[in-house]
Amino acid sequence: MGLLAQLGAALLHHHDPQGYGELTAAHRSAVDRREAEVERYGVHAVELTAAAMRQWGFPSTMVAPLDQLHDPTSVDGGLLRGAFEVTERLVVKGHRPVPIHRLTCDRVREVDVVPVLTQVRTEAADLRRALEG
C-alpha cells in the first residue's frame, strides 16, 4: 500500500509538473506536503489515490488504509502511517522521528523498526557500491 499510496502524487505531478515540483521541494515531510497539497489542489495525494483506486474497482480492503490515514484510532490507517514514518526516517534528512507505537495504534514498536531500518540502509549501501563499481 505504501507504494500504491504514491499514485496520487504521480497524478498531481503529471497534471502540474512545475507546481508540484515546487511544492515537493518546499515541503520535505509527508505531513507538510499533504497540507500543502490540500491548500493548492483541494485534496492531498493519498486522498487522490483512494479516489482513483475506488474508480478503478480496487477492493475496499485496499482502499480503507488510504481513507483512514488521518484517523488516529484506525489500525489500517495506522499501519500506513507507520510505513510513511519508516520511509521518512530513511530518506528525509533532519526528520524528527515520531514514536512508531503512537502512529500504529500500538501495533508496531520501536524495537520492531530498528532491524528494518538497518536492513534497508545496508542493502541501499550495497546497491550504491555495486552501481559505482
DSSP file with accessible surface (Angstrom, degrees, kcal/mol):
  #  RESIDUE AA STRUCTURE BP1 BP2  ACC     N-H-->O    O-->H-N    N-H-->O    O-->H-N    TCO  KAPPA ALPHA  PHI   PSI    X-CA   Y-CA   Z-CA
    1    1 A M     >        0   0   73      0, 0.0     4,-2.7     0, 0.0     5,-0.2   0.000 360.0 360.0 360.0 -33.2    0.0    0.0    0.0
    2    2 A G  T  4  +     0   0   27      1,-0.2     4,-0.4     2,-0.2    78,-0.0   0.897 360.0  41.0 -58.0 -40.6    2.9    2.3    0.7
    3    3 A L  T >4 S+     0   0  163      1,-0.2     3,-1.3     2,-0.2    -1,-0.2   0.925 115.4  49.4 -73.4 -44.5    3.9    2.3   -2.9
    4    4 A L  G >4 S+     0   0   62      1,-0.3     3,-2.3     2,-0.2     4,-0.3   0.852  99.7  67.7 -62.0 -32.7    0.4    2.5   -4.3
    5    5 A A  G >< S+     0   0    0     -4,-2.7     3,-0.6     1,-0.3     4,-0.3   0.761  91.8  62.7 -59.5 -22.2   -0.3    5.4   -2.0
    6    6 A Q  G <> S+     0   0   79     -3,-1.3     4,-1.9    -4,-0.4     3,-0.3   0.524  75.7  91.2 -82.9  -3.9    2.1    7.4   -4.0
    7    7 A L  H <> S+     0   0   49     -3,-2.3     4,-2.4     1,-0.2    -1,-0.2   0.905  82.6  55.5 -56.9 -41.3   -0.1    7.1   -7.1
    8    8 A G  H <> S+     0   0    0     -3,-0.6     4,-2.7    -4,-0.3    -1,-0.2   0.888 104.8  52.9 -61.1 -37.5   -1.9   10.4   -6.3
    9    9 A A  H  > S+     0   0   15     -4,-0.3     4,-2.7    -3,-0.3    -1,-0.2   0.912 108.6  50.3 -63.9 -40.2    1.5   12.2   -6.1
   10   10 A A  H  X S+     0   0   58     -4,-1.9     4,-2.6     2,-0.2    -2,-0.2   0.908 110.8  49.4 -64.3 -39.0    2.3   10.9   -9.6
   11   11 A L  H  X S+     0   0   47     -4,-2.4     4,-2.0     2,-0.2    -2,-0.2   0.924 111.6  47.8 -66.4 -43.5   -1.1   12.1  -10.8
   12   12 A L  H  X S+     0   0   15     -4,-2.7     4,-1.5     1,-0.2     8,-0.2   0.931 113.9  47.8 -62.6 -42.9   -0.6   15.6   -9.3
   13   13 A H  H  < S+     0   0   93     -4,-2.7    -2,-0.2     1,-0.2    -1,-0.2   0.905 109.3  53.9 -64.4 -40.2    2.9   15.8  -10.8
   14   14 A H  H  < S+     0   0  133     -4,-2.6    -1,-0.2     1,-0.2    -2,-0.2   0.897 115.1  39.3 -61.2 -40.1    1.6   14.7  -14.2
   15   15 A H  H  < S+     0   0  149     -4,-2.0    -1,-0.2     1,-0.2    -2,-0.2   0.647 134.8  19.8 -87.8 -14.9   -1.1   17.4  -14.3
   16   16 A D     X  +     0   0   41     -4,-1.5     4,-3.2    -5,-0.2     5,-0.4  -0.434  69.3 165.4-150.2  66.0    1.1   20.2  -12.7
   17   17 A P  H  > S+     0   0   71      0, 0.0     4,-2.0     0, 0.0     5,-0.2   0.903  79.1  41.1 -58.4 -44.5    4.8   19.2  -13.1
   18   18 A Q  H  > S+     0   0  147      2,-0.2     4,-2.3     1,-0.2     5,-0.2   0.962 119.2  43.9 -68.8 -49.6    6.2   22.7  -12.3
   19   19 A G  H  > S+     0   0    2      1,-0.2     4,-2.2     2,-0.2    -1,-0.2   0.910 116.3  46.4 -63.1 -41.9    3.8   23.5   -9.5
   20   20 A Y  H  X S+     0   0   11     -4,-3.2     4,-2.7    -8,-0.2     5,-0.2   0.888 110.1  54.3 -71.6 -34.1    4.0   20.1   -7.9
   21   21 A G  H  X S+     0   0   27     -4,-2.0     4,-1.9    -5,-0.4    -2,-0.2   0.919 110.2  46.8 -61.5 -42.6    7.8   20.1   -8.2
   22   22 A E  H  X S+     0   0  104     -4,-2.3     4,-1.9     2,-0.2    -2,-0.2   0.906 111.5  52.2 -64.8 -41.0    7.9   23.4   -6.3
   23   23 A L  H  X S+     0   0   11     -4,-2.2     4,-1.5     1,-0.2    -2,-0.2   0.933 111.3  45.2 -62.1 -46.9    5.6   22.1   -3.7
   24   24 A T  H  < S+     0   0   43     -4,-2.7    -1,-0.2     1,-0.2    -2,-0.2   0.851 111.5  53.0 -69.7 -31.0    7.6   19.0   -3.0
   25   25 A A  H  < S+     0   0   70     -4,-1.9    -1,-0.2    -5,-0.2    -2,-0.2   0.870 113.9  43.0 -68.8 -34.4   10.9   21.0   -2.9
   26   26 A A  H  < S+     0   0   73     -4,-1.9     2,-0.5     1,-0.2    -2,-0.2   0.711 117.1  46.4 -84.1 -21.1    9.4   23.3   -0.3
   27   27 A H     <  +     0   0   66     -4,-1.5    -1,-0.2    -5,-0.2     6,-0.1  -0.847  59.6 170.5-128.9  94.6    7.7   20.6    1.8
   28   28 A R        +     0   0  151     -2,-0.5     2,-0.2    -3,-0.2    -1,-0.1   0.853  57.4  74.8 -76.0 -37.3   10.0   17.7    2.6
   29   29 A S  S  > S-     0   0   23      1,-0.1     4,-2.7    63,-0.0     5,-0.2  -0.513  81.2-128.1 -80.9 150.4    7.9   15.9    5.2
   30   30 A A  H  > S+     0   0    8      1,-0.2     4,-2.8     2,-0.2     5,-0.2   0.889 108.8  52.0 -62.5 -40.0    4.9   13.9    4.1
   31   31 A V  H  > S+     0   0   74      2,-0.2     4,-2.1     1,-0.2    -1,-0.2   0.950 112.8  44.1 -63.9 -47.7    2.6   15.6    6.6
   32   32 A D  H  > S+     0   0   76      1,-0.2     4,-2.3     2,-0.2    -2,-0.2   0.903 113.5  51.8 -62.6 -40.9    3.7   19.1    5.4
   33   33 A R  H  X S+     0   0   51     -4,-2.7     4,-2.7     2,-0.2    -2,-0.2   0.925 107.8  51.2 -64.3 -42.7    3.4   18.1    1.8
   34   34 A R  H  X S+     0   0   25     -4,-2.8     4,-2.3     1,-0.2    -1,-0.2   0.917 110.2  49.9 -61.6 -41.0   -0.1   16.7    2.3
   35   35 A E  H  X S+     0   0  124     -4,-2.1     4,-2.1     1,-0.2    -1,-0.2   0.926 112.4  47.2 -61.8 -42.4   -1.2   20.0    3.9
   36   36 A A  H  X S+     0   0   11     -4,-2.3     4,-2.4     2,-0.2     5,-0.2   0.873 109.3  54.3 -67.9 -35.6    0.3   22.0    1.0
   37   37 A E  H  X>S+     0   0    3     -4,-2.7     4,-3.8     2,-0.2     6,-0.7   0.929 108.8  48.4 -63.2 -43.3   -1.4   19.7   -1.5
   38   38 A V  H  X5S+     0   0   63     -4,-2.3     4,-1.8     4,-0.2    -2,-0.2   0.923 112.1  49.8 -62.9 -41.9   -4.8   20.4    0.1
   39   39 A E  H  <5S+     0   0  179     -4,-2.1    -1,-0.2    -5,-0.2    -2,-0.2   0.914 121.7  33.1 -62.8 -41.5   -4.1   24.1    0.1
   40   40 A R  H  <5S+     0   0  125     -4,-2.4    -2,-0.2    -5,-0.1    -1,-0.2   0.884 136.6  18.2 -83.4 -42.1   -3.1   24.1   -3.6
   41   41 A Y  H  <5S-     0   0   63     -4,-3.8    -3,-0.2     2,-0.3    -2,-0.2   0.514  94.4-118.1-112.5 -10.4   -5.3   21.3   -5.1
   42   42 A G  S  <<S+     0   0   61     -4,-1.8     2,-0.3    -5,-0.6    -4,-0.2   0.482  93.5  57.8  83.8   1.1   -8.1   20.9   -2.5
   43   43 A V  S    S-     0   0   39     -6,-0.7    -2,-0.3    -9,-0.0     2,-0.2  -0.976  79.5-124.7-155.9 147.6   -7.1   17.3   -2.0
   44   44 A H     >  -     0   0    9     -2,-0.3     4,-2.2    -7,-0.1     3,-0.3  -0.645  33.7-105.2 -97.8 164.8   -3.9   15.5   -0.8
   45   45 A A  H  > S+     0   0    5      1,-0.2     4,-2.5    -2,-0.2   -37,-0.3   0.838 118.0  53.1 -58.3 -37.0   -2.2   12.8   -2.9
   46   46 A V  H  > S+     0   0    5      2,-0.2     4,-2.4     1,-0.2    -1,-0.2   0.917 109.6  48.8 -68.3 -39.9   -3.3   10.0   -0.6
   47   47 A E  H  > S+     0   0   86     -3,-0.3     4,-2.4     2,-0.2    -2,-0.2   0.908 111.3  50.9 -62.7 -40.3   -6.9   11.0   -0.9
   48   48 A L  H  X S+     0   0   45     -4,-2.2     4,-2.6     2,-0.2    -2,-0.2   0.907 108.4  51.8 -64.3 -40.3   -6.5   11.2   -4.7
   49   49 A T  H  X S+     0   0    0     -4,-2.5     4,-2.9   -44,-0.2     5,-0.2   0.936 109.3  49.8 -60.3 -47.0   -5.0    7.8   -4.7
   50   50 A A  H  X S+     0   0    0     -4,-2.4     4,-2.5     1,-0.2    -2,-0.2   0.924 111.2  48.9 -59.0 -44.2   -8.0    6.4   -2.8
   51   51 A A  H  X S+     0   0   44     -4,-2.4     4,-2.4     1,-0.2    -1,-0.2   0.922 112.8  47.6 -63.0 -43.1  -10.4    8.1   -5.2
   52   52 A A  H  X S+     0   0   13     -4,-2.6     4,-2.2     1,-0.2    -2,-0.2   0.926 111.5  50.1 -64.0 -44.4   -8.6    6.7   -8.2
   53   53 A M  H  <>S+     0   0    0     -4,-2.9     5,-2.8     1,-0.2     4,-0.2   0.899 111.0  49.0 -64.4 -38.3   -8.4    3.2   -6.7
   54   54 A R  H ><5S+     0   0  125     -4,-2.5     3,-1.5    -5,-0.2    -1,-0.2   0.937 111.3  50.4 -63.0 -45.1  -12.2    3.2   -6.0
   55   55 A Q  H 3<5S+     0   0  159     -4,-2.4    -2,-0.2     1,-0.3    -1,-0.2   0.866 110.0  50.4 -60.5 -36.5  -12.9    4.4   -9.5
   56   56 A W  T 3<5S-     0   0  148     -4,-2.2    -1,-0.3    -5,-0.2    -2,-0.2   0.379 120.4-107.8 -86.2   1.8  -10.7    1.6  -10.9
   57   57 A G  T < 5 +     0   0   61     -3,-1.5    -3,-0.2    -4,-0.2    -2,-0.1   0.693  56.6 164.7  84.3  21.1  -12.5   -1.0   -8.9
   58   58 A F      < -     0   0   68     -5,-2.8    -1,-0.2    -6,-0.2     5,-0.1  -0.385  49.0 -92.5 -65.2 148.8   -9.9   -1.9   -6.3
   59   59 A P    >>  -     0   0   70      0, 0.0     3,-1.7     0, 0.0     4,-1.3  -0.304  28.7-120.3 -63.7 148.0  -11.3   -3.8   -3.3
   60   60 A S  H 3> S+     0   0   95      1,-0.3     4,-2.7     2,-0.2    -2,-0.1   0.799 111.3  66.1 -60.5 -27.8  -12.4   -1.7   -0.3
   61   61 A T  H 34 S+     0   0  108      1,-0.2    -1,-0.3     2,-0.2    -3,-0.0   0.792 104.8  44.7 -65.6 -24.9   -9.8   -3.6    1.8
   62   62 A M  H <4 S+     0   0   61     -3,-1.7     4,-0.4     2,-0.1    -1,-0.2   0.783 116.3  45.4 -85.3 -29.5   -7.1   -2.0   -0.2
   63   63 A V  H >X S+     0   0    3     -4,-1.3     4,-2.1     1,-0.2     3,-0.8   0.814  95.5  77.3 -83.1 -29.6   -8.6    1.5   -0.2
   64   64 A A  H 3X S+     0   0   19     -4,-2.7     4,-2.1     1,-0.3    -1,-0.2   0.866  89.4  53.4 -53.2 -47.2   -9.5    1.6    3.5
   65   65 A P  H 34 S+     0   0   15      0, 0.0    -1,-0.3     0, 0.0     4,-0.2   0.890 110.4  49.3 -59.3 -33.8   -6.0    2.3    4.8
   66   66 A L  H X4 S+     0   0    4     -3,-0.8     3,-1.0    -4,-0.4     4,-0.2   0.925 112.5  46.5 -68.0 -44.3   -5.8    5.3    2.5
   67   67 A D  H 3< S+     0   0   89     -4,-2.1     3,-0.3     1,-0.2    -1,-0.2   0.786 115.9  46.9 -66.5 -27.7   -9.2    6.6    3.6
   68   68 A Q  T >< S+     0   0   62     -4,-2.1     3,-1.8    -5,-0.2     6,-0.3   0.280  75.3 112.2-100.7  11.9   -8.2    6.0    7.3
   69   69 A L  T <  S+     0   0    1     -3,-1.0    -1,-0.2     1,-0.3    -2,-0.1   0.866  84.4  40.0 -53.7 -40.1   -4.8    7.6    7.2
   70   70 A H  T 3  S+     0   0  113     -3,-0.3    -1,-0.3    -4,-0.2    -2,-0.1   0.356  89.3 101.0 -97.1   8.6   -5.8   10.5    9.4
   71   71 A D    X   -     0   0   64     -3,-1.8     3,-1.9     1,-0.1     7,-0.1  -0.817  58.3-160.6 -93.7 105.5   -8.0    8.5   11.8
   72   72 A P  T 3  S+     0   0  101      0, 0.0    -1,-0.1     0, 0.0    33,-0.1   0.661  89.0  53.9 -64.4 -11.7   -5.8    8.0   14.9
   73   73 A T  T 3  S+     0   0  111     -5,-0.0     2,-0.5    -3,-0.0    -3,-0.0   0.520  84.6 103.0 -97.5  -4.8   -7.9    5.1   16.0
   74   74 A S    <>  -     0   0   10     -3,-1.9     4,-2.1    -6,-0.3     5,-0.1  -0.682  52.7-164.2 -86.0 122.0   -7.7    3.1   12.8
   75   75 A V  H  > S+     0   0   43     -2,-0.5     4,-2.4     2,-0.2     5,-0.2   0.926  93.5  49.8 -67.2 -44.1   -5.3    0.2   12.8
   76   76 A D  H  > S+     0   0   78      1,-0.2     4,-1.5     2,-0.2    -1,-0.2   0.940 114.8  43.5 -60.9 -46.7   -5.3    0.0    9.0
   77   77 A G  H  > S+     0   0    0      1,-0.2     4,-2.7     2,-0.2    -1,-0.2   0.877 111.5  57.1 -64.2 -35.0   -4.6    3.7    8.7
   78   78 A G  H  X S+     0   0    0     -4,-2.1     4,-2.7     2,-0.2    -2,-0.2   0.883 102.7  52.1 -64.5 -39.2   -2.0    3.4   11.5
   79   79 A L  H  X S+     0   0   80     -4,-2.4     4,-2.2     2,-0.2    -1,-0.2   0.900 111.2  47.7 -67.2 -35.6    0.0    0.8    9.6
   80   80 A L  H  X S+     0   0    7     -4,-1.5     4,-2.5     2,-0.2    -2,-0.2   0.924 110.7  51.5 -69.1 -40.9    0.2    3.1    6.6
   81   81 A R  H  X S+     0   0   32     -4,-2.7     4,-2.4    22,-0.2    -2,-0.2   0.919 109.9  51.0 -58.7 -41.0    1.2    6.0    8.8
   82   82 A G  H  X S+     0   0    5     -4,-2.7     4,-2.6    21,-0.2    -1,-0.2   0.904 107.9  51.3 -63.0 -41.9    3.9    3.7   10.2
   83   83 A A  H  X S+     0   0   40     -4,-2.2     4,-2.3     1,-0.2    -1,-0.2   0.916 110.7  48.9 -62.2 -41.8    5.1    2.8    6.7
   84   84 A F  H  X S+     0   0   19     -4,-2.5     4,-2.6     2,-0.2    -2,-0.2   0.905 110.3  51.7 -63.4 -40.5    5.3    6.6    5.9
   85   85 A E  H  X S+     0   0   12     -4,-2.4     4,-2.4     2,-0.2    -2,-0.2   0.934 109.4  48.8 -62.4 -45.4    7.2    7.2    9.1
   86   86 A V  H  X S+     0   0   25     -4,-2.6     4,-1.5     1,-0.2    -2,-0.2   0.932 111.5  50.6 -61.4 -42.6    9.8    4.5    8.4
   87   87 A T  H  X S+     0   0   76     -4,-2.3     4,-2.1     1,-0.2     3,-0.3   0.931 110.0  49.3 -60.5 -45.4   10.2    5.9    4.8
   88   88 A E  H  X S+     0   0   16     -4,-2.6     4,-2.4     1,-0.2     7,-0.2   0.891 106.6  55.7 -64.0 -37.4   10.8    9.4    6.2
   89   89 A R  H  < S+     0   0   32     -4,-2.4    -1,-0.2     1,-0.2    -2,-0.2   0.850 113.2  43.5 -61.6 -31.6   13.3    8.1    8.7
   90   90 A L  H  < S+     0   0   52     -4,-1.5    -2,-0.2    -3,-0.3    -1,-0.2   0.828 128.8  20.1 -82.5 -33.4   15.2    6.6    5.8
   91   91 A V  H  < S+     0   0   96     -4,-2.1     2,-0.8    -5,-0.1    -3,-0.2   0.647  99.3  82.5-118.0 -17.4   15.0    9.4    3.2
   92   92 A V  S >< S-     0   0   22     -4,-2.4     3,-1.8    -5,-0.3     2,-0.1  -0.822  70.3-137.7 -99.8 111.1   14.3   12.8    4.9
   93   93 A K  T 3  S+     0   0  201     -2,-0.8     3,-0.1     1,-0.3    -3,-0.1  -0.403  88.8  15.4 -63.1 136.5   17.4   14.5    6.3
   94   94 A G  T 3  S+     0   0   77      1,-0.2    -1,-0.3    -2,-0.1     2,-0.1   0.559  85.4 161.3  77.9   7.1   16.7   16.0    9.7
   95   95 A H    <   -     0   0   42     -3,-1.8    -1,-0.2    -7,-0.2    -3,-0.0  -0.399  35.5-140.0 -62.6 132.5   13.4   14.1   10.1
   96   96 A R        -     0   0  219     -2,-0.1    -1,-0.1    -3,-0.1    -7,-0.0  -0.867  26.1-122.4 -94.7 111.6   12.4   14.0   13.8
   97   97 A P        -     0   0   86      0, 0.0   -11,-0.0     0, 0.0   -12,-0.0  -0.220  15.5-145.6 -59.3 138.6   11.1   10.6   14.4
   98   98 A V        -     0   0   48    -13,-0.0     5,-0.1     1,-0.0     2,-0.1  -0.868  39.7 -93.5 -96.7 135.1    7.5   10.2   15.7
   99   99 A P    >>  -     0   0   41      0, 0.0     4,-1.2     0, 0.0     3,-0.8  -0.311  33.7-143.2 -53.8 123.1    7.1    7.3   18.1
  100  100 A I  H 3> S+     0   0    2      1,-0.3     4,-1.9     2,-0.2     8,-0.2   0.839  95.8  60.0 -63.3 -33.2    6.0    4.4   15.9
  101  101 A H  H 34>S+     0   0   84      1,-0.2     5,-2.9     2,-0.2     6,-0.3   0.872 102.7  53.7 -64.2 -32.4    3.7    3.0   18.5
  102  102 A R  H X45S+     0   0  166     -3,-0.8     3,-0.5     1,-0.2    -1,-0.2   0.874 112.0  44.2 -69.6 -35.6    1.7    6.2   18.6
  103  103 A L  H 3<5S+     0   0   33     -4,-1.2   -21,-0.2     1,-0.2   -22,-0.2   0.796 116.2  45.8 -76.4 -30.4    1.2    6.1   14.8
  104  104 A T  T ><5S-     0   0    1     -4,-1.9     3,-1.4     4,-0.2    -1,-0.2   0.138 111.6-107.2-106.0  19.9    0.3    2.4   14.6
  105  105 A C  T < 5S-     0   0   34     -3,-0.5    -3,-0.2     1,-0.3    -4,-0.1   0.904  78.6 -58.7  55.5  41.5   -2.2    2.1   17.4
  106  106 A D  T 3 <S+     0   0  118     -5,-2.9    -1,-0.3    -6,-0.2    -5,-0.1   0.665 113.5 117.6  63.0  21.9    0.5    0.2   19.4
  107  107 A R  S <  S+     0   0  160     -3,-1.4     2,-0.4    -6,-0.3    -2,-0.1   0.725  73.6  40.6 -87.4 -25.2    0.8   -2.5   16.7
  108  108 A V  S    S-     0   0   37     -8,-0.2     2,-0.3    -7,-0.1    -4,-0.2  -0.982  72.3-157.9-126.6 139.2    4.5   -1.7   15.9
  109  109 A R    >>  -     0   0  144     -2,-0.4     3,-1.2    -9,-0.1     4,-1.0  -0.762  32.3-110.7-112.1 160.9    7.2   -0.9   18.5
  110  110 A E  H >> S+     0   0   71     -2,-0.3     4,-1.8     1,-0.3     3,-0.8   0.887 118.5  60.5 -56.1 -39.0   10.5    0.9   18.0
  111  111 A V  H 34 S+     0   0   91      1,-0.3    -1,-0.3     2,-0.2    -3,-0.0   0.804 102.6  53.0 -61.7 -27.1   12.3   -2.4   18.6
  112  112 A D  H <> S+     0   0   60     -3,-1.2     4,-0.6     1,-0.2    -1,-0.3   0.781 108.3  50.4 -75.1 -28.4   10.5   -3.8   15.5
  113  113 A V  H <X S+     0   0    5     -4,-1.0     4,-2.6    -3,-0.8     3,-0.3   0.834  92.9  73.0 -82.5 -33.1   11.6   -0.9   13.3
  114  114 A V  H  X S+     0   0   82     -4,-1.8     4,-2.5     1,-0.2     5,-0.2   0.907  97.8  46.2 -53.6 -49.4   15.3   -1.0   14.1
  115  115 A P  H  > S+     0   0   77      0, 0.0     4,-2.6     0, 0.0    -1,-0.2   0.884 112.2  52.2 -65.0 -32.2   16.1   -4.1   12.1
  116  116 A V  H  X S+     0   0   70     -4,-0.6     4,-2.6    -3,-0.3     5,-0.2   0.949 111.1  46.2 -65.8 -47.8   14.1   -2.9    9.1
  117  117 A L  H  X S+     0   0   15     -4,-2.6     4,-2.5     1,-0.2     5,-0.2   0.926 114.1  49.1 -60.4 -43.5   15.9    0.4    9.0
  118  118 A T  H  X S+     0   0   75     -4,-2.5     4,-2.5    -5,-0.3    -2,-0.2   0.933 112.0  47.9 -62.6 -46.0   19.3   -1.4    9.4
  119  119 A Q  H  X S+     0   0  110     -4,-2.6     4,-2.8    -5,-0.2     5,-0.2   0.925 112.8  47.3 -63.2 -45.4   18.5   -3.8    6.6
  120  120 A V  H  X S+     0   0   61     -4,-2.6     4,-2.6     1,-0.2     5,-0.2   0.933 113.1  48.6 -64.3 -43.5   17.3   -1.2    4.2
  121  121 A R  H  X S+     0   0  127     -4,-2.5     4,-2.3    -5,-0.2    -1,-0.2   0.916 113.3  47.9 -62.4 -41.1   20.3    1.1    4.8
  122  122 A T  H  X S+     0   0   71     -4,-2.5     4,-2.5    -5,-0.2    -2,-0.2   0.939 113.7  46.0 -64.6 -46.7   22.7   -1.9    4.4
  123  123 A E  H  X S+     0   0  106     -4,-2.8     4,-2.4     1,-0.2    -2,-0.2   0.875 111.8  51.7 -66.7 -36.2   21.0   -3.0    1.1
  124  124 A A  H  X S+     0   0   38     -4,-2.6     4,-2.7    -5,-0.2    -1,-0.2   0.918 110.7  48.4 -65.2 -41.8   21.0    0.6   -0.2
  125  125 A A  H  X S+     0   0   24     -4,-2.3     4,-2.5    -5,-0.2    -2,-0.2   0.916 111.6  50.0 -64.4 -41.8   24.7    0.9    0.6
  126  126 A D  H  X S+     0   0   78     -4,-2.5     4,-2.4     2,-0.2    -2,-0.2   0.924 112.2  47.5 -61.5 -44.1   25.4   -2.4   -1.2
  127  127 A L  H  X S+     0   0  106     -4,-2.4     4,-2.4     2,-0.2    -2,-0.2   0.922 110.4  52.2 -63.5 -43.1   23.4   -1.3   -4.2
  128  128 A R  H  X S+     0   0  141     -4,-2.7     4,-1.9     1,-0.2    -2,-0.2   0.931 111.3  47.0 -58.6 -46.6   25.2    2.0   -4.3
  129  129 A R  H  X S+     0   0  143     -4,-2.5     4,-2.0     1,-0.2    -1,-0.2   0.907 111.1  51.9 -62.4 -41.4   28.6    0.3   -4.2
  130  130 A A  H  < S+     0   0   72     -4,-2.4    -1,-0.2     1,-0.2    -2,-0.2   0.894 111.2  47.1 -63.6 -38.8   27.6   -2.2   -6.9
  131  131 A L  H  < S+     0   0  137     -4,-2.4    -1,-0.2     1,-0.2    -2,-0.2   0.827 115.2  45.6 -73.2 -31.1   26.5    0.7   -9.2
  132  132 A E  H  <        0   0  150     -4,-1.9    -2,-0.2    -5,-0.2    -1,-0.2   0.771 360.0 360.0 -78.8 -29.7   29.6    2.7   -8.6
  133  133 A G     <        0   0  102     -4,-2.0    -3,-0.2    -5,-0.2    -2,-0.1   0.790 360.0 360.0 -90.0 360.0   32.0   -0.3   -9.1
